[in-house]
């Protein structure tokens, strides 16, 4: 009898330990899943500081000018902690987005049908991380093409964003650096946690080689090797120009930034020259952000 009671006590103790262990695991998992790493509070229009570090902007411009080929450059970098513009150059002038417009395609899809799941989640993740054009083209046609851009302009209050003149060419959508940063500000400050985690998770897992074989680790990823980033890059041809854009969120040692550096050249420039120049421009800008510390 005593032996039976002792055995019962042992079984009860084991059961209690299993339950408590399960509770601890659940707490840890819930804590991790609720981390919401890219949450920020910069929902209002960022303040415009007096000092925009003209030297770093000039150095970034020189990196592009050294290539020749009629370079054009637009810059907007906002500190999401202070909600202040850190660097800016021709930030209200629209340029072709190339694949950066996939941010609007993804946001519009979520507005219409919620955060995707199953095979559609896999497809949208590939569109954002690996920049899969096939997924973008399908969603563009499926959801109204230029109407996607118009809906997001109205929703996000974008001021310099227009759909492409040719309705089938989604990469020729035009956005200003200010508007691109506004998309990232919406994502970090106003979207739901589920939406934010899905989109930033895709952007943060961008592989070096995109779906079309292009090396998409130019600009932000190359300039901030020690920082955490979530990027949407863009490359392609539009309006007889070679387009190369680096945009995204960057977290350094103590700050989080929304970055949009948009560039284009005449189509006679080669991709290695363009990517090297844009990375040099981004590196120049990074060097003046909190002393370049990451």
Secondary structure, 3 states (H helix, E strand, C coil): CHHHHHHHHHHHHHHHHHHHHHHHHHHHHHHHHCCCCCCCCCCCCCEECCCCCHHHHHHHHHHHHCCCCCCEEEEEEEECCCCEEEEEECCCCCEECHHHHHHHHHHHHHHHHCCCCHHHHHHHHHHHHCCCHHHHHHHHHHCCCHHHHHHHHHHHCCCCCECCCCCCCHHHCEECHHHHHHHHHHHHHCCCHHHHHHHHHHHHCCCCECCCCCECCCCHHHHCCCCEEEEEEEEEEECCEEEEEEEEEEECCCCEEEEEEEEEEECCCCHHHHHHHHHHHHHHHHHCCHHHCC
